[in-house]
């Protein structure tokens, strides 16, 4: 069964860090791009980062470049998004996407 399950969200202070996980099943990370997206209240969904696990190539939106790092662990079928230097404007529900499927999302709130 094809599935993507996000975890790791929470409340963090500005300047803090979080690591999001996207646990996948039903397909191989070597065959498909995995992307992280986010949806903030009142804003359109935004592409944050993606990775091709077979060659390690990555992409980052300008808004997160230098602060976020995407990685994959093929043995665990999991893609991670390490988020640092978090800002209030990073507050959103974060989703991973692969093979045209979406996870349920994990909420990140950056606030003091």
C-alpha positions in Angstrom: 0.0 0.0 0.0 1.4 3.3 -1.1 1.6 5.7 1.9 3.5 8.8 3.1 3.3 9.8 6.7 4.8 13.0 8.1 5.9 13.6 11.7 8.1 15.9 13.7 6.1 19.1 13.7 5.5 21.2 16.8 5.9 24.5 18.5 9.4 26.1 18.3 10.8 29.5 19.2 12.2 31.8 16.4 15.8 30.7 15.7 15.1 27.1 16.7 15.2 23.9 14.8 13.0 21.0 13.9 13.4 17.8 11.9 10.5 16.6 9.9 10.2 13.0 8.7 8.3 11.6 5.8 8.0 7.8 6.2 7.1 6.2 2.9 5.9 2.7 1.9 4.7 1.0 -1.2 7.4 2.4 -3.6 11.2 2.9 -3.7 12.8 6.2 -3.1 15.1 5.3 -6.0 12.3 5.6 -8.4 10.5 8.9 -7.5 11.2 12.4 -6.4 10.0 13.3 -2.9 9.0 16.9 -2.2 8.2 18.9 0.9 5.5 21.5 0.6 3.9 23.8 3.1 0.5 25.6 3.4 0.3 28.6 5.7 -3.1 30.2 6.7 -4.2 32.6 4.0 -1.5 31.6 1.6 -1.2 29.3 -1.3 0.7 26.0 -1.0 4.4 26.5 -1.5 7.1 24.1 -2.7 9.9 24.0 -0.1 12.3 21.3 -1.2 12.7 18.1 -3.0 15.2 15.3 -3.5 16.0 12.6 -6.0 17.4 9.9 -3.8 19.1 8.0 -6.6 21.6 10.7 -7.3 21.3 13.0 -4.3 20.2 16.1 -6.2 18.2 18.6 -4.1 16.2 21.7 -4.7 15.3 24.5 -2.2 13.0 27.4 -2.4 14.7 30.7 -2.0 12.8 31.3 1.2 14.5 28.4 2.9 17.8 28.1 1.2 20.7 27.9 3.6 18.3 27.1 6.5 16.7 23.9 5.6 18.3 20.6 4.5 16.6 17.7 2.8 18.0 14.2 3.0 16.9 10.6 2.5 17.5 7.3 4.2 16.7 4.6 1.6 17.2 1.8 4.2 14.4 3.4 6.2 12.4 4.6 3.2 12.3 8.0 4.9 12.9 11.5 3.7 13.9 14.2 6.3 13.6 17.9 6.3 16.0 19.5 8.8 14.8 23.0 9.5 17.0 25.6 11.2 17.0 29.3 12.0 13.2 29.1 12.0 11.2 32.2 11.5 7.6 33.0 12.3 6.9 33.0 8.5 7.8 29.3 8.4 4.7 28.5 10.4 2.6 26.2 8.2 1.4 22.7 7.8 4.1 20.8 6.0 3.3 18.0 3.6 5.4 15.5 1.7 4.5 14.3 -1.7 5.6 11.4 -3.9 4.2 9.4 -6.7 1.3 11.8 -6.8 0.3 11.0 -3.2 0.2 13.4 -0.2 0.7 12.7 3.4 -1.6 14.0 6.1 0.7 16.9 7.0 2.5 17.9 10.2 2.0 21.4 11.8 4.9 23.6 12.5 4.4 26.7 14.6 7.2 29.2 15.1 6.4 31.6 17.9 7.8 33.0 21.0 
